[in-house]
Amino acid sequence: MFGALGTYVASEVSGVVKRNVTVLALYGLAGLLMVCALGYGLSALHSYIAFTQGVVAASLWIAGGLFLFALLSIGLASYVKNKPRPSRPLPMAQTALMAAPFAAKFAKSKNMNWRTAAVGGVVVLGLVIGRRLFRRDEV
Protein backbone atom coordinates (compact mmCIF):
# COMPACT_ATOMS: atom_id res chain seq x y z
CA MET A 1 0.00 0.00 0.00
CA PHE A 2 2.77 2.43 0.91
CA GLY A 3 4.61 1.61 -2.32
CA ALA A 4 1.64 2.68 -4.40
CA LEU A 5 1.23 5.80 -2.29
CA GLY A 6 4.92 6.62 -2.76
CA THR A 7 4.66 6.09 -6.50
CA TYR A 8 1.60 8.33 -6.68
CA VAL A 9 3.31 11.09 -4.68
CA ALA A 10 6.46 10.79 -6.82
CA SER A 11 4.46 11.07 -10.05
CA GLU A 12 2.55 14.11 -8.73
CA VAL A 13 5.77 15.82 -7.66
CA SER A 14 7.38 15.02 -11.02
CA GLY A 15 4.42 16.52 -12.88
CA VAL A 16 4.49 19.68 -10.76
CA VAL A 17 8.25 20.09 -11.25
CA LYS A 18 7.97 19.67 -15.03
CA ARG A 19 5.15 22.21 -15.17
CA ASN A 20 7.08 24.71 -13.05
CA VAL A 21 10.20 24.32 -15.20
CA THR A 22 8.16 24.92 -18.36
CA VAL A 23 6.52 28.01 -16.88
CA LEU A 24 9.87 29.39 -15.69
CA ALA A 25 11.44 28.78 -19.11
CA LEU A 26 8.61 30.68 -20.79
CA TYR A 27 8.97 33.54 -18.29
CA GLY A 28 12.71 33.60 -18.99
CA LEU A 29 12.11 33.77 -22.73
CA ALA A 30 9.58 36.58 -22.25
CA GLY A 31 12.05 38.47 -20.06
CA LEU A 32 14.81 38.10 -22.66
CA LEU A 33 12.52 39.36 -25.42
CA MET A 34 11.52 42.34 -23.26
CA VAL A 35 15.18 43.23 -22.64
CA CYS A 36 15.85 43.07 -26.39
CA ALA A 37 12.80 45.24 -27.13
CA LEU A 38 13.89 47.74 -24.49
CA GLY A 39 17.37 47.94 -26.03
CA TYR A 40 15.92 48.42 -29.49
CA GLY A 41 13.59 51.14 -28.17
CA LEU A 42 16.46 52.92 -26.44
CA SER A 43 18.46 52.80 -29.66
CA ALA A 44 15.54 54.35 -31.56
CA LEU A 45 15.12 57.04 -28.88
CA HIS A 46 18.84 57.79 -29.05
CA SER A 47 18.62 58.15 -32.82
CA TYR A 48 15.64 60.51 -32.55
CA ILE A 49 17.30 62.69 -29.89
CA ALA A 50 20.56 62.68 -31.85
CA PHE A 51 18.67 63.86 -34.92
CA THR A 52 16.95 66.70 -33.03
CA GLN A 53 19.52 67.78 -30.39
CA GLY A 54 22.88 66.22 -31.25
CA VAL A 55 24.75 63.01 -30.50
CA VAL A 56 26.29 64.08 -27.16
CA ALA A 57 22.97 65.37 -25.80
CA ALA A 58 21.26 62.14 -26.87
CA SER A 59 23.83 60.03 -25.03
CA LEU A 60 23.51 62.19 -21.90
CA TRP A 61 19.69 61.99 -21.94
CA ILE A 62 19.73 58.18 -22.29
CA ALA A 63 22.40 57.79 -19.56
CA GLY A 64 20.48 60.06 -17.20
CA GLY A 65 17.23 58.19 -17.78
CA LEU A 66 18.90 54.85 -17.13
CA PHE A 67 20.51 56.25 -13.96
CA LEU A 68 17.15 57.47 -12.65
CA PHE A 69 15.57 54.12 -13.45
CA ALA A 70 18.40 52.37 -11.54
CA LEU A 71 17.82 54.63 -8.51
CA LEU A 72 14.11 53.88 -8.63
CA SER A 73 14.84 50.14 -8.79
CA ILE A 74 17.21 50.33 -5.80
CA GLY A 75 14.59 52.22 -3.78
CA LEU A 76 11.90 49.70 -4.66
CA ALA A 77 14.19 46.78 -3.79
CA SER A 78 15.01 48.26 -0.37
CA TYR A 79 11.31 48.85 0.29
CA VAL A 80 10.44 45.25 -0.57
CA LYS A 81 13.38 43.93 1.47
CA ASN A 82 12.36 45.82 4.61
CA LYS A 83 8.66 44.96 4.32
CA PRO A 84 7.72 42.16 6.77
CA ARG A 85 6.69 38.88 5.20
CA PRO A 86 3.17 37.66 5.94
CA SER A 87 2.89 34.35 7.76
CA ARG A 88 1.87 31.43 5.62
CA PRO A 89 -1.21 29.48 6.67
CA LEU A 90 -0.80 25.81 7.42
CA PRO A 91 -2.25 23.88 4.47
CA MET A 92 -4.81 21.22 5.18
CA ALA A 93 -2.72 18.54 3.45
CA GLN A 94 0.22 19.23 5.75
CA THR A 95 -2.08 18.96 8.76
CA ALA A 96 -3.40 15.63 7.51
CA LEU A 97 0.14 14.33 7.00
CA MET A 98 1.07 15.39 10.54
CA ALA A 99 -1.95 13.58 12.00
CA ALA A 100 -1.64 10.40 9.87
CA PRO A 101 0.94 8.55 12.05
CA PHE A 102 -1.11 9.17 15.19
CA ALA A 103 -4.29 7.99 13.48
CA ALA A 104 -2.57 4.83 12.23
CA LYS A 105 -1.20 4.08 15.69
CA PHE A 106 -4.62 4.51 17.30
CA ALA A 107 -6.34 2.44 14.60
CA LYS A 108 -4.00 -0.54 15.15
CA SER A 109 -4.11 -0.57 18.95
CA LYS A 110 -6.35 -3.24 20.47
CA ASN A 111 -7.67 -1.18 23.36
CA MET A 112 -8.73 1.79 21.25
CA ASN A 113 -12.10 3.28 22.02
CA TRP A 114 -13.91 6.37 20.79
CA ARG A 115 -12.87 8.48 23.76
CA THR A 116 -9.21 7.86 23.08
CA ALA A 117 -9.66 8.75 19.42
CA ALA A 118 -11.58 11.92 20.32
CA VAL A 119 -8.91 13.01 22.83
CA GLY A 120 -6.19 12.31 20.25
CA GLY A 121 -8.04 14.36 17.63
CA VAL A 122 -8.49 17.26 20.04
CA VAL A 123 -4.80 17.15 20.99
CA VAL A 124 -3.68 17.17 17.35
CA LEU A 125 -6.12 19.97 16.51
CA GLY A 126 -4.86 21.95 19.50
CA LEU A 127 -1.27 21.49 18.36
CA VAL A 128 -2.09 22.67 14.85
CA ILE A 129 -4.04 25.71 16.04
CA GLY A 130 -1.38 26.57 18.63
CA ARG A 131 1.34 26.33 16.02
CA ARG A 132 -0.56 28.70 13.74
CA LEU A 133 -1.32 31.23 16.48
CA PHE A 134 1.96 31.34 18.38
CA ARG A 135 4.52 30.87 15.63
CA ARG A 136 7.21 33.53 15.41
CA ASP A 137 7.46 35.51 12.20
CA GLU A 138 10.68 34.89 10.29
CA VAL A 139 12.75 37.96 9.52
FITI-650265 format. One record per residue: residue number from 1; residue in three letters; x, y, z of N, C-alpha, C in turn. Coordinates in nm, 4 decimals. Example, Ala and Ser with C-alpha at 12.3 -4.5 7.8 and 13.67 -1.06 7.14 Angstrom:
2
zator | lumpa | n_xx | n_yy | n_zz | ca_xx | ca_yy | ca_zz | c_xx | c_yy | c_zz
1 | ALA | 1.3190 | -0.5690 | 0.7800 | 1.2300 | -0.4500 | 0.7800 | 1.3200 | -0.3300 | 0.7800
2 | SER | 1.2850 | -0.2250 | 0.7080 | 1.3670 | -0.1060 | 0.7140 | 1.2900 | 0.0030 | 0.7870
This chain:
139
zator | lumpa | n_xx | n_yy | n_zz | ca_xx | ca_yy | ca_zz | c_xx | c_yy | c_zz
1 | MET | 0.0816 | -0.1189 | 0.0000 | 0.0000 | 0.0000 | 0.0000 | 0.0862 | 0.1256 | 0.0000
2 | PHE | 0.1913 | 0.1242 | 0.0843 | 0.2766 | 0.2429 | 0.0912 | 0.3593 | 0.2609 | -0.0356
3 | GLY | 0.3880 | 0.1507 | -0.1054 | 0.4608 | 0.1612 | -0.2319 | 0.3790 | 0.2333 | -0.3375
4 | ALA | 0.2516 | 0.2006 | -0.3440 | 0.1636 | 0.2678 | -0.4400 | 0.1463 | 0.4141 | -0.4042
5 | LEU | 0.1354 | 0.4418 | -0.2735 | 0.1228 | 0.5801 | -0.2288 | 0.2498 | 0.6587 | -0.2626
6 | GLY | 0.3655 | 0.5969 | -0.2418 | 0.4922 | 0.6618 | -0.2756 | 0.5057 | 0.6877 | -0.4245
7 | THR | 0.4617 | 0.5917 | -0.5051 | 0.4659 | 0.6086 | -0.6504 | 0.3733 | 0.7212 | -0.6942
8 | TYR | 0.2554 | 0.7266 | -0.6344 | 0.1603 | 0.8329 | -0.6680 | 0.2172 | 0.9698 | -0.6308
9 | VAL | 0.2730 | 0.9816 | -0.5116 | 0.3314 | 1.1091 | -0.4680 | 0.4481 | 1.1476 | -0.5588
10 | ALA | 0.5321 | 1.0505 | -0.5942 | 0.6462 | 1.0793 | -0.6819 | 0.5997 | 1.1261 | -0.8194
11 | SER | 0.4950 | 1.0650 | -0.8731 | 0.4456 | 1.1071 | -1.0051 | 0.3839 | 1.2461 | -0.9977
12 | GLU | 0.3131 | 1.2773 | -0.8889 | 0.2551 | 1.4107 | -0.8731 | 0.3645 | 1.5162 | -0.8606
13 | VAL | 0.4664 | 1.4868 | -0.7817 | 0.5774 | 1.5816 | -0.7657 | 0.6498 | 1.6009 | -0.8983
14 | SER | 0.6709 | 1.4935 | -0.9719 | 0.7375 | 1.5020 | -1.1016 | 0.6576 | 1.5886 | -1.1986
15 | GLY | 0.5263 | 1.5715 | -1.2005 | 0.4419 | 1.6524 | -1.2877 | 0.4459 | 1.7997 | -1.2507
16 | VAL | 0.4443 | 1.8285 | -1.1212 | 0.4491 | 1.9676 | -1.0761 | 0.5829 | 2.0307 | -1.1112
17 | VAL | 0.6923 | 1.9554 | -1.0937 | 0.8249 | 2.0090 | -1.1247 | 0.8373 | 2.0375 | -1.2745
18 | LYS | 0.7899 | 1.9453 | -1.3584 | 0.7967 | 1.9675 | -1.5034 | 0.7159 | 2.0895 | -1.5438
19 | ARG | 0.5988 | 2.1051 | -1.4855 | 0.5147 | 2.2211 | -1.5170 | 0.5834 | 2.3504 | -1.4741
20 | ASN | 0.6407 | 2.3506 | -1.3540 | 0.7081 | 2.4709 | -1.3054 | 0.8297 | 2.5059 | -1.3901
21 | VAL | 0.9045 | 2.4056 | -1.4344 | 1.0204 | 2.4316 | -1.5200 | 0.9758 | 2.4903 | -1.6533
22 | THR | 0.8676 | 2.4392 | -1.7092 | 0.8158 | 2.4920 | -1.8360 | 0.7704 | 2.6372 | -1.8192
23 | VAL | 0.6991 | 2.6641 | -1.7119 | 0.6522 | 2.8008 | -1.6876 | 0.7708 | 2.8956 | -1.6683
24 | LEU | 0.8701 | 2.8536 | -1.5913 | 0.9869 | 2.9394 | -1.5691 | 1.0659 | 2.9619 | -1.6980
25 | ALA | 1.0752 | 2.8610 | -1.7825 | 1.1438 | 2.8781 | -1.9107 | 1.0701 | 2.9787 | -1.9989
26 | LEU | 0.9380 | 2.9716 | -1.9997 | 0.8608 | 3.0684 | -2.0788 | 0.8742 | 3.2097 | -2.0220
27 | TYR | 0.8744 | 3.2228 | -1.8896 | 0.8974 | 3.3539 | -1.8289 | 1.0363 | 3.4063 | -1.8641
28 | GLY | 1.1356 | 3.3192 | -1.8632 | 1.2709 | 3.3605 | -1.8992 | 1.2789 | 3.4084 | -2.0433
29 | LEU | 1.2132 | 3.3363 | -2.1341 | 1.2110 | 3.3771 | -2.2732 | 1.1407 | 3.5121 | -2.2895
30 | ALA | 1.0294 | 3.5306 | -2.2188 | 0.9582 | 3.6584 | -2.2254 | 1.0443 | 3.7720 | -2.1709
31 | GLY | 1.1165 | 3.7461 | -2.0620 | 1.2054 | 3.8473 | -2.0062 | 1.3179 | 3.8837 | -2.1024
32 | LEU | 1.3756 | 3.7841 | -2.1679 | 1.4814 | 3.8103 | -2.2656 | 1.4288 | 3.8927 | -2.3824
33 | LEU | 1.3107 | 3.8590 | -2.4327 | 1.2516 | 3.9363 | -2.5419 | 1.2212 | 4.0802 | -2.4993
34 | MET | 1.1790 | 4.0984 | -2.3747 | 1.1518 | 4.2340 | -2.3263 | 1.2801 | 4.3162 | -2.3155
35 | VAL | 1.3894 | 4.2526 | -2.2718 | 1.5177 | 4.3234 | -2.2644 | 1.5639 | 4.3634 | -2.4044
36 | CYS | 1.5477 | 4.2738 | -2.5011 | 1.5851 | 4.3067 | -2.6391 | 1.4994 | 4.4210 | -2.6938
37 | ALA | 1.3686 | 4.4166 | -2.6660 | 1.2796 | 4.5236 | -2.7125 | 1.3144 | 4.6560 | -2.6461
38 | LEU | 1.3489 | 4.6517 | -2.5191 | 1.3887 | 4.7743 | -2.4494 | 1.5171 | 4.8322 | -2.5096
39 | GLY | 1.6128 | 4.7473 | -2.5389 | 1.7367 | 4.7943 | -2.6029 | 1.7114 | 4.8542 | -2.7396
40 | TYR | 1.6256 | 4.7903 | -2.8172 | 1.5924 | 4.8423 | -2.9487 | 1.5199 | 4.9765 | -2.9381
41 | GLY | 1.4296 | 4.9883 | -2.8398 | 1.3593 | 5.1145 | -2.8172 | 1.4532 | 5.2254 | -2.7726
42 | LEU | 1.5482 | 5.1922 | -2.6866 | 1.6464 | 5.2925 | -2.6443 | 1.7341 | 5.3370 | -2.7613
43 | SER | 1.7672 | 5.2437 | -2.8477 | 1.8458 | 5.2804 | -2.9662 | 1.7669 | 5.3756 | -3.0564
44 | ALA | 1.6379 | 5.3469 | -3.0744 | 1.5539 | 5.4348 | -3.1558 | 1.5388 | 5.5718 | -3.0909
45 | LEU | 1.5224 | 5.5756 | -2.9586 | 1.5119 | 5.7036 | -2.8876 | 1.6421 | 5.7818 | -2.8997
46 | HIS | 1.7552 | 5.7129 | -2.8899 | 1.8842 | 5.7789 | -2.9054 | 1.8973 | 5.8396 | -3.0455
47 | SER | 1.8551 | 5.7642 | -3.1448 | 1.8619 | 5.8153 | -3.2824 | 1.7742 | 5.9386 | -3.2996
48 | TYR | 1.6544 | 5.9367 | -3.2440 | 1.5638 | 6.0510 | -3.2550 | 1.6217 | 6.1738 | -3.1840
49 | ILE | 1.6723 | 6.1545 | -3.0623 | 1.7295 | 6.2686 | -2.9888 | 1.8549 | 6.3189 | -3.0586
50 | ALA | 1.9352 | 6.2276 | -3.1123 | 2.0556 | 6.2685 | -3.1846 | 2.0187 | 6.3495 | -3.3082
51 | PHE | 1.9110 | 6.3132 | -3.3746 | 1.8670 | 6.3862 | -3.4925 | 1.8186 | 6.5265 | -3.4560
52 | THR | 1.7521 | 6.5397 | -3.3401 | 1.6948 | 6.6698 | -3.3029 | 1.7898 | 6.7563 | -3.2206
53 | GLN | 1.8728 | 6.6971 | -3.1310 | 1.9524 | 6.7777 | -3.0394 | 2.1020 | 6.7526 | -3.0481
54 | GLY | 2.1448 | 6.6524 | -3.1149 | 2.2877 | 6.6216 | -3.1252 | 2.3210 | 6.4903 | -3.0569
55 | VAL | 2.4358 | 6.4346 | -3.0973 | 2.4749 | 6.3011 | -3.0500 | 2.5108 | 6.3024 | -2.9017
56 | VAL | 2.5863 | 6.4029 | -2.8567 | 2.6294 | 6.4081 | -2.7163 | 2.5083 | 6.4267 | -2.6250
57 | ALA | 2.4164 | 6.5157 | -2.6615 | 2.2972 | 6.5370 | -2.5795 | 2.2121 | 6.4101 | -2.5741
58 | ALA | 2.2031 | 6.3383 | -2.6837 | 2.1256 | 6.2142 | -2.6865 | 2.1856 | 6.1113 | -2.5909
59 | SER | 2.3165 | 6.0981 | -2.5924 | 2.3827 | 6.0027 | -2.5028 | 2.3624 | 6.0430 | -2.3570
60 | LEU | 2.3706 | 6.1732 | -2.3271 | 2.3511 | 6.2189 | -2.1900 | 2.2064 | 6.1966 | -2.1435
61 | TRP | 2.1086 | 6.2209 | -2.2307 | 1.9690 | 6.1989 | -2.1936 | 1.9427 | 6.0497 | -2.1651
62 | ILE | 1.9937 | 5.9632 | -2.2486 | 1.9734 | 5.8183 | -2.2287 | 2.0430 | 5.7721 | -2.1005
63 | ALA | 2.1666 | 5.8177 | -2.0772 | 2.2405 | 5.7794 | -1.9562 | 2.1688 | 5.8303 | -1.8310
64 | GLY | 2.1201 | 5.9524 | -1.8350 | 2.0476 | 6.0064 | -1.7200 | 1.9191 | 5.9306 | -1.6924
65 | GLY | 1.8456 | 5.8960 | -1.7963 | 1.7228 | 5.8186 | -1.7778 | 1.7501 | 5.6814 | -1.7196
66 | LEU | 1.8553 | 5.6157 | -1.7674 | 1.8904 | 5.4848 | -1.7126 | 1.9354 | 5.4960 | -1.5667
67 | PHE | 2.0066 | 5.6038 | -1.5334 | 2.0512 | 5.6251 | -1.3964 | 1.9309 | 5.6461 | -1.3039
68 | LEU | 1.8347 | 5.7263 | -1.3461 | 1.7151 | 5.7475 | -1.2647 | 1.6345 | 5.6187 | -1.2484
69 | PHE | 1.6269 | 5.5403 | -1.3542 | 1.5571 | 5.4117 | -1.3450 | 1.6293 | 5.3180 | -1.2476
70 | ALA | 1.7630 | 5.3197 | -1.2480 | 1.8399 | 5.2369 | -1.1542 | 1.8155 | 5.2824 | -1.0102
71 | LEU | 1.8111 | 5.4136 | -0.9861 | 1.7825 | 5.4628 | -0.8505 | 1.6422 | 5.4215 | -0.8050
72 | LEU | 1.5467 | 5.4302 | -0.8950 | 1.4110 | 5.3883 | -0.8626 | 1.4065 | 5.2388 | -0.8303
73 | SER | 1.4803 | 5.1584 | -0.9030 | 1.4839 | 5.0136 | -0.8786 | 1.5476 | 4.9827 | -0.7436
74 | ILE | 1.6549 | 5.0547 | -0.7087 | 1.7206 | 5.0333 | -0.5795 | 1.6260 | 5.0712 | -0.4659
75 | GLY | 1.5552 | 5.1812 | -0.4804 | 1.4590 | 5.2219 | -0.3779 | 1.3471 | 5.1208 | -0.3619
76 | LEU | 1.2955 | 5.0697 | -0.4712 | 1.1896 | 4.9696 | -0.4656 | 1.2399 | 4.8398 | -0.4024
77 | ALA | 1.3624 | 4.8001 | -0.4361 | 1.4194 | 4.6777 | -0.3788 | 1.4382 | 4.6915 | -0.2282
78 | SER | 1.4836 | 4.8081 | -0.1813 | 1.5013 | 4.8261 | -0.0372 | 1.3665 | 4.8299 | 0.0345
79 | TYR | 1.2646 | 4.8851 | -0.0300 | 1.1305 | 4.8851 | 0.0294 | 1.0775 | 4.7423 | 0.0430
80 | VAL | 1.0920 | 4.6628 | -0.0604 | 1.0440 | 4.5247 | -0.0574 | 1.1235 | 4.4428 | 0.0436
81 | LYS | 1.2547 | 4.4684 | 0.0539 | 1.3384 | 4.3930 | 0.1468 | 1.2988 | 4.4215 | 0.2908
82 | ASN | 1.2673 | 4.5445 | 0.3240 | 1.2361 | 4.5820 | 0.4611 | 1.0906 | 4.5577 | 0.4997
83 | LYS | 1.0069 | 4.5230 | 0.4041 | 0.8660 | 4.4958 | 0.4325 | 0.8550 | 4.3580 | 0.4985
84 | PRO | 0.7827 | 4.3468 | 0.6113 | 0.7724 | 4.2158 | 0.6766 | 0.6922 | 4.1173 | 0.5932
85 | ARG | 0.7365 | 3.9919 | 0.5960 | 0.6688 | 3.8878 | 0.5202 | 0.5457 | 3.8399 | 0.5955
86 | PRO | 0.4350 | 3.8189 | 0.5256 | 0.3166 | 3.7660 | 0.5939 | 0.3367 | 3.6190 | 0.6282
87 | SER | 0.2765 | 3.5754 | 0.7382 | 0.2894 | 3.4352 | 0.7755 | 0.2045 | 3.3493 | 0.6830
88 | ARG | 0.2570 | 3.2341 | 0.6519 | 0.1869 | 3.1432 | 0.5615 | 0.0927 | 3.0554 | 0.6422
89 | PRO | -0.0291 | 3.0374 | 0.5951 | -0.1206 | 2.9479 | 0.6668 | -0.0786 | 2.8031 | 0.6493
90 | LEU | -0.1126 | 2.7230 | 0.7468 | -0.0800 | 2.5812 | 0.7422 | -0.1784 | 2.5109 | 0.6500
91 | PRO | -0.1320 | 2.4536 | 0.5404 | -0.2253 | 2.3877 | 0.4474 | -0.2894 | 2.2647 | 0.5112
92 | MET | -0.4061 | 2.2344 | 0.4631 | -0.4808 | 2.1216 | 0.5184 | -0.4088 | 1.9897 | 0.4916
93 | ALA | -0.3424 | 1.9784 | 0.3768 | -0.2717 | 1.8536 | 0.3448 | -0.1568 | 1.8308 | 0.4426
94 | GLN | -0.0882 | 1.9363 | 0.4802 | 0.0222 | 1.9227 | 0.5750 | -0.0314 | 1.8802 | 0.7113
95 | THR | -0.1449 | 1.9347 | 0.7497 | -0.2076 | 1.8960 | 0.8759 | -0.2458 | 1.7489 | 0.8737
96 | ALA | -0.3019 | 1.7039 | 0.7621 | -0.3401 | 1.5635 | 0.7509 | -0.2174 | 1.4729 | 0.7568
97 | LEU | -0.1074 | 1.5143 | 0.6947 | 0.0143 | 1.4329 | 0.6997 | 0.0729 | 1.4293 | 0.8407
98 | MET | 0.0579 | 1.5388 | 0.9158 | 0.1065 | 1.5392 | 1.0538 | 0.0230 | 1.4446 | 1.1409
99 | ALA | -0.1066 | 1.4386 | 1.1161 | -0.1950 | 1.3578 | 1.1996 | -0.1997 | 1.2110 | 1.1570
100 | ALA | -0.1525 | 1.1772 | 1.0377 | -0.1639 | 1.0403 | 0.9870 | -0.0928 | 0.9362 | 1.0734
101 | PRO | 0.0313 | 0.9580 | 1.1208 | 0.0939 | 0.8545 | 1.2051 | 0.0180 | 0.8294 | 1.3352
102 | PHE | -0.0351 | 0.9362 | 1.3959 | -0.1115 | 0.9173 | 1.5192 | -0.2392 | 0.8382 | 1.4923
103 | ALA | -0.3060 | 0.8700 | 1.3822 | -0.4290 | 0.7993 | 1.3484 | -0.4008 | 0.6521 | 1.3205
104 | ALA | -0.2917 | 0.6230 | 1.2521 | -0.2572 | 0.4834 | 1.2232 | -0.2242 | 0.4076 | 1.3509
105 | LYS | -0.1547 | 0.4729 | 1.4425 | -0.1199 | 0.4079 | 1.5692 | -0.2460 | 0.3767 | 1.6499
106 | PHE | -0.3384 | 0.4735 | 1.6560 | -0.4617 | 0.4506 | 1.7300 | -0.5492 | 0.3447 | 1.6632
107 | ALA | -0.5499 | 0.3402 | 1.5307 | -0.6344 | 0.2438 | 1.4605 | -0.5853 | 0.1009 | 1.4816
108 | LYS | -0.4547 | 0.0803 | 1.4991 | -0.3996 | -0.0545 | 1.5151 | -0.4017 | -0.1029 | 1.6597
109 | SER | -0.4148 | -0.0126 | 1.7555 | -0.4110 | -0.0570 | 1.8950 | -0.5389 | -0.1340 | 1.9295
110 | LYS | -0.5226 | -0.2372 | 2.0146 | -0.6354 | -0.3242 | 2.0473 | -0.7314 | -0.2590 | 2.1472
111 | ASN | -0.6802 | -0.1766 | 2.2349 | -0.7671 | -0.1178 | 2.3365 | -0.8087 | 0.0246 | 2.2993
112 | MET | -0.8276 | 0.0477 | 2.1704 | -0.8730 | 0.1787 | 2.1250 | -1.0237 | 0.1897 | 2.1419
113 | ASN | -1.0671 | 0.3011 | 2.1963 | -1.2097 | 0.3277 | 2.2022 | -1.2336 | 0.4691 | 2.1482
114 | TRP | -1.3581 | 0.5081 | 2.1417 | -1.3908 | 0.6370 | 2.0794 | -1.3426 | 0.7541 | 2.1628
115 | ARG | -1.3356 | 0.7386 | 2.2925 | -1.2873 | 0.8483 | 2.3761 | -1.1391 | 0.8749 | 2.3498
116 | THR | -1.0629 | 0.7701 | 2.3363 | -0.9207 | 0.7861 | 2.3082 | -0.9003 | 0.8541 | 2.1733
117 | ALA | -0.9765 | 0.8136 | 2.0740 | -0.9655 | 0.8754 | 1.9422 | -1.0063 | 1.0219 | 1.9471
118 | ALA | -1.1127 | 1.0524 | 2.0222 | -1.1575 | 1.1922 | 2.0319 | -1.0527 | 1.2775 | 2.1031
119 | VAL | -0.9951 | 1.2262 | 2.2109 | -0.8911 | 1.3015 | 2.2827 | -0.7700 | 1.3212 | 2.1926
120 | GLY | -0.7318 | 1.2177 | 2.1178 | -0.6190 | 1.2315 | 2.0253 | -0.6459 | 1.3354 | 1.9179
121 | GLY | -0.7685 | 1.3359 | 1.8631 | -0.8045 | 1.4364 | 1.7632 | -0.8015 | 1.5763 | 1.8192
122 | VAL | -0.8502 | 1.5932 | 1.9410 | -0.8489 | 1.7257 | 2.0042 | -0.7056 | 1.7711 | 2.0297
123 | VAL | -0.6202 | 1.6792 | 2.0742 | -0.4801 | 1.7154 | 2.0993 | -0.4111 | 1.7577 | 1.9698
124 | VAL | -0.4304 | 1.6815 | 1.8631 | -0.3683 | 1.7175 | 1.7348 | -0.4227 | 1.8500 | 1.6833
125 | LEU | -0.5527 | 1.8704 | 1.6940 | -0.6122 | 1.9966 | 1.6511 | -0.5589 | 2.1126 | 1.7349
126 | GLY | -0.5437 | 2.0917 | 1.8641 | -0.4863 | 2.1955 | 1.9501 | -0.3428 | 2.2279 | 1.9130
127 | LEU | -0.2646 | 2.1246 | 1.8790 | -0.1265 | 2.1494 | 1.8358 | -0.1216 | 2.2302 | 1.7071
128 | VAL | -0.2071 | 2.1951 | 1.6130 | -0.2089 | 2.2666 | 1.4854 | -0.2506 | 2.4120 | 1.5049
129 | ILE | -0.3577 | 2.4338 | 1.5814 | -0.4043 | 2.5713 | 1.6039 | -0.3009 | 2.6497 | 1.6836
130 | GLY | -0.2425 | 2.5888 | 1.7841 | -0.1385 | 2.6573 | 1.8631 | -0.0177 | 2.6926 | 1.7789
131 | ARG | 0.0196 | 2.6040 | 1.6891 | 0.1338 | 2.6334 | 1.6020 | 0.1048 | 2.7512 | 1.5104
132 | ARG | -0.0190 | 2.7590 | 1.4628 | -0.0555 | 2.8699 | 1.3739 | -0.0641 | 3.0009 | 1.4498
133 | LEU | -0.1115 | 2.9986 | 1.5744 | -0.1321 | 3.1231 | 1.6482 | -0.0030 | 3.1763 | 1.7105
134 | PHE | 0.0804 | 3.0890 | 1.7609 | 0.1956 | 3.1335 | 1.8379 | 0.3289 | 3.1134 | 1.7676
135 | ARG | 0.3278 | 3.1036 | 1.6380 | 0.4518 | 3.0871 | 1.5631 | 0.5168 | 3.2234 | 1.5453
136 | ARG | 0.6477 | 3.2286 | 1.5623 | 0.7210 | 3.3532 | 1.5409 | 0.7334 | 3.3829 | 1.3945
137 | ASP | 0.7259 | 3.5122 | 1.3587 | 0.7462 | 3.5513 | 1.2196 | 0.8945 | 3.5492 | 1.1874
138 | GLU | 0.9285 | 3.4918 | 1.0711 | 1.0677 | 3.4886 | 1.0288 | 1.1057 | 3.6245 | 0.9709
139 | VAL | 1.2274 | 3.6662 | 1.0002 | 1.2749 | 3.7960 | 0.9519 | 1.3636 | 3.7750 | 0.8328
